[in-house]
Amino acid sequence: MSVPSPVPTEKGILQFLEICDSFYPQDAVEASVEQQRNWYDALCARLDRPLPPDMIFADGMVQRIPIRRYRPRKISTRTVLLYLHGGGFVVGSLESHHAICAEIADFAGAELVSVDYRLAPEYRWPAQTDDGFAVLKHLLSANNKVVLIGDSAGGNLAAGLALRARDEELSGVVGQVLIYPSLGGDVTAGSYVEMAAAPGLTTADVAYYREILQAPAGAEIAEPLNAPSLAGLPPTFITVAHFDPLRDDGRQYAARLAAEGIGVRFREEPQMVHAWLRARHMSDGARDGFHAVCEAIRDFAAP
């Protein structure tokens, strides 16, 4: 018996889903990786927005890793924001999250560095976390304070980088912002069952992305929910979408952080679906959620 698809009712997010369906079919993971990337790039271009006024950005390299630096017209802090994009570790790039990164940098009044980490299946785990960690260490070596930010797969990477920085006793990570993160939850329980057929991302999609990444099961950097201890992690902001199989990953991680004495703020967007960041200019709920994300980032980055 098929499971009915849970659907939100907010007009703006329904419009967003219609646009997504017109560019990125629901069975996209069954297509070739090249086709998936073409669809994703076209969708991102359709939903893109002009950058904030006077935003400066430039591409560069850290070791062999491409990055993009954003500098808003007004810098109010020396803290640097490090952004890891989403896309299931398979799609996404500096271009796909270009406007999102620029808007965050502008709101926070901070320099932001976006990482073009290597993608699967050409590069399996731990290439993605190693790329992110190399950039993080580069920023920290210059005596910068850093806020880690990531959405979806990027939220997974950001959480893993916070754990790696803690374990290697690197100082300077002053916050982490995890946006509908994938953290290694049990795909046979909770929201993975309740929201198995959710619009935008299904539990089958999550299983596909895990399989293609080939991270070792139970490894705490790949699956932060499996970390034996979260003590020593920086203050954290987590936001999740109600209509998302990944919802309980964020819920559970927030609860564990709080139980272990880490300052944590948690939001669940009641009408949102996975990837709602892209709906921030057409959905009231996404707009409010994005504003809360930006406020948390600005607070962590404050001098």
C-alpha positions in Angstrom: 0.0 0.0 0.0 1.4 3.4 -1.0 2.0 6.1 1.6 0.1 9.3 0.9 2.4 12.3 0.4 2.2 14.9 3.2 1.7 18.3 1.7 1.9 21.8 3.3 -0.9 24.3 2.7 1.0 27.7 2.5 0.4 29.2 -0.9 4.0 30.5 -1.3 5.6 27.1 -0.6 3.2 25.4 -2.9 4.2 27.8 -5.7 7.8 26.9 -4.9 7.1 23.2 -5.2 5.4 23.7 -8.5 8.5 25.5 -9.8 10.8 22.7 -8.4 8.7 20.0 -10.1 8.9 21.8 -13.4 12.7 21.8 -13.3 13.7 18.9 -11.1 11.5 15.7 -11.4 10.6 13.7 -8.3 12.5 10.7 -9.7 15.6 12.7 -10.4 17.9 10.4 -8.4 17.2 7.7 -11.0 18.8 9.8 -13.7 22.5 10.1 -14.5 24.6 12.3 -12.2 25.3 14.7 -15.1 21.6 15.1 -15.7 20.8 15.6 -12.1 23.4 18.4 -12.0 22.0 20.0 -15.1 18.4 20.0 -13.6 19.6 21.3 -10.3 21.7 24.1 -11.9 18.7 25.2 -14.0 16.4 25.2 -11.0 18.9 27.3 -9.0 19.2 29.8 -11.9 15.4 30.1 -12.1 15.1 30.9 -8.4 18.2 33.1 -8.2 18.0 36.8 -7.2 20.3 39.8 -7.7 23.0 40.3 -5.1 22.6 42.9 -2.4 24.0 46.4 -3.5 27.7 46.8 -3.4 28.4 43.2 -2.6 31.9 42.2 -3.6 32.8 38.6 -4.4 35.9 36.9 -5.8 36.9 33.3 -6.5 40.1 31.9 -5.1 41.8 28.7 -4.0 42.8 27.2 -0.7 45.3 24.6 -1.5 43.5 22.8 -4.4 40.0 23.7 -3.2 37.9 26.4 -5.0 36.3 28.9 -2.8 34.3 32.2 -3.2 34.7 35.1 -0.8 31.9 37.6 -0.2 32.4 41.0 1.3 29.4 43.2 2.0 29.5 47.0 1.7 29.6 47.2 5.5 31.8 44.9 7.6 30.9 45.0 11.3 32.9 42.0 12.6 36.1 40.2 11.9 34.5 36.8 12.3 34.4 34.9 9.1 31.4 32.8 8.0 32.2 29.4 6.4 29.4 28.1 4.2 29.0 24.4 3.0 26.3 24.1 0.4 23.6 21.4 0.2 22.9 19.1 -2.7 23.1 15.5 -1.3 26.9 15.6 -1.8 26.1 15.0 -5.5 24.9 18.4 -6.9 25.5 22.0 -5.9 28.4 24.4 -6.4 29.5 27.9 -5.8 26.9 29.1 -8.3 24.0 27.2 -6.8 24.1 29.0 -3.5 25.5 32.3 -4.8 22.7 34.6 -3.8 22.0 32.8 -0.6 25.6 33.3 0.6 25.6 37.0 -0.5 22.4 37.7 1.4 23.7 36.0 4.5 27.0 38.0 4.4 25.1 41.2 3.8 22.7 40.7 6.7 25.5 39.6 9.1 27.9 42.3 8.0 30.6 39.7 7.8 32.9 38.1 5.2 31.7 34.8 4.0 33.7 32.0 2.4 31.8 29.4 0.3 33.5 26.0 -0.3 33.3 24.2 -3.6 34.1 20.8 -2.1 34.4 17.7 -4.2 31.2 15.8 -5.1 30.2 12.1 -5.2 30.3 9.7 -7.0 33.6 11.0 -8.5 34.9 11.5 -5.0 33.6 9.5 -2.1 33.7 10.2 1.6 35.8 11.6 3.2 36.8 13.9 0.3 34.0 16.4 1.2 34.7 16.8 4.9 38.5 16.9 4.2 38.0 19.8 1.7 35.8 21.7 4.2 38.3 21.0 7.1 41.2 22.2 5.0 39.5 25.6 4.4 38.4 25.8 8.1 42.0 25.2 9.3 43.2 27.8 6.8 40.8 30.4 8.2 41.6 29.5 11.8 45.4 29.7 11.1 45.0 33.4 10.4 43.5 33.9 13.8 40.0 34.3 12.5 36.9 33.4 14.5 34.6 31.2 12.3 30.9 30.5 12.2 30.2 27.2 10.5 27.0 27.2 8.3 25.5 24.5 6.1 22.2 23.4 4.6 21.2 19.8 4.1 24.3 17.8 3.1 26.2 21.0 4.0 24.7 20.9 7.4 26.1 17.4 7.8 29.5 18.7 6.8 29.3 21.7 9.1 28.4 19.6 12.1 31.2 17.2 11.2 33.7 20.0 11.0 32.7 21.3 14.4 33.4 17.8 15.8 36.8 17.6 14.0 37.8 21.0 15.2 36.9 20.0 18.8 38.7 16.7 18.6 41.9 18.4 17.2 41.6 21.1 19.8 41.4 23.9 17.3 40.1 27.1 18.8 38.1 29.8 17.0 34.9 28.1 16.0 32.3 30.3 17.7 29.1 28.9 16.4 27.4 26.5 14.0 24.2 27.0 12.1 22.6 23.8 10.7 19.8 24.2 8.2 17.6 21.1 7.7 20.8 19.0 8.3 21.3 15.4 7.5 23.0 13.9 10.6 22.7 10.1 10.2 19.4 9.4 11.7 17.6 6.0 11.6 15.8 5.8 8.2 13.3 3.2 9.6 11.9 5.5 12.4 10.3 8.9 13.1 10.2 11.5 10.4 11.9 9.1 7.9 8.7 7.1 8.1 6.1 9.9 8.7 7.6 12.0 5.9 8.8 9.2 3.7 7.0 10.7 0.7 7.4 14.3 1.5 7.6 16.8 -1.4 11.1 17.9 -2.3 13.0 15.1 -0.6 11.9 11.5 0.2 13.4 8.9 2.5 14.4 7.0 -0.6 16.3 10.0 -1.8 18.2 10.2 1.5 19.1 6.5 1.2 20.3 7.1 -2.4 22.6 10.0 -1.3 24.0 7.9 1.6 24.7 5.0 -0.7 26.5 7.2 -3.3 28.6 8.9 -0.6 29.8 5.6 0.9 30.6 7.0 4.3 31.3 4.3 6.9 28.2 3.6 8.9 28.3 5.0 12.4 31.4 7.2 11.8 30.7 10.3 14.0 32.1 12.8 11.5 29.8 11.4 8.7 26.9 10.8 11.1 27.1 13.3 14.0 24.1 11.8 15.8 26.4 8.8 16.5 29.0 10.9 18.2 29.5 9.4 21.8 29.7 12.9 23.2 28.8 16.4 22.0 30.6 18.1 24.9 32.8 21.0 23.8 30.9 21.9 20.7 30.2 25.6 20.0 26.8 27.3 20.5 24.4 26.0 17.8 21.3 27.1 15.9 19.3 24.4 14.1 16.3 24.8 11.9 14.3 22.1 10.3 11.3 21.8 8.0 8.2 20.0 9.3 7.6 18.3 5.9 11.0 16.7 5.6 12.3 13.2 6.4 15.4 14.8 7.9 13.3 16.7 10.4 14.0 14.4 13.4 17.8 14.5 12.8 17.7 18.2 13.7 15.3 17.7 16.6 17.4 14.9 18.1 20.7 16.7 17.7 19.3 19.8 19.3 18.0 17.7 22.2 21.4 16.0 22.7 23.3 19.3 22.6 21.0 20.8 25.2 21.3 17.7 27.4 25.1 18.0 27.2 25.1 21.6 28.2 25.7 23.2 24.8 23.8 26.4 24.1 21.3 25.6 21.3 18.4 27.3 19.6 16.0 25.2 17.6 13.3 26.1 15.1 10.9 23.9 13.3 9.2 25.6 10.3 5.7 24.3 10.4 4.8 24.8 6.7 8.2 24.3 5.2 9.6 21.5 3.0 13.3 20.5 2.4 15.3 23.2 0.6 13.0 26.0 1.7 15.9 28.5 1.7 15.3 28.9 -2.1 11.7 29.9 -1.4 12.7 32.8 0.9 11.5 35.5 -1.6 8.1 33.8 -2.4 7.0 32.2 0.9 6.2 34.0 4.2 7.3 31.0 6.2 10.6 30.7 4.3 11.2 34.4 4.6 10.7 34.2 8.4 12.9 31.2 8.6 15.7 32.7 6.6 15.5 35.9 8.7 15.9 33.7 11.9 18.9 32.0 10.3 20.5 35.3 9.4 19.9 36.7 12.9 21.5 33.6 14.5 24.5 33.9 12.2 24.9 37.6 13.1 24.6 36.9 16.8 27.4 34.2 16.6 29.6 36.5 14.5 29.2 39.5 16.7 32.5 41.0 17.9 
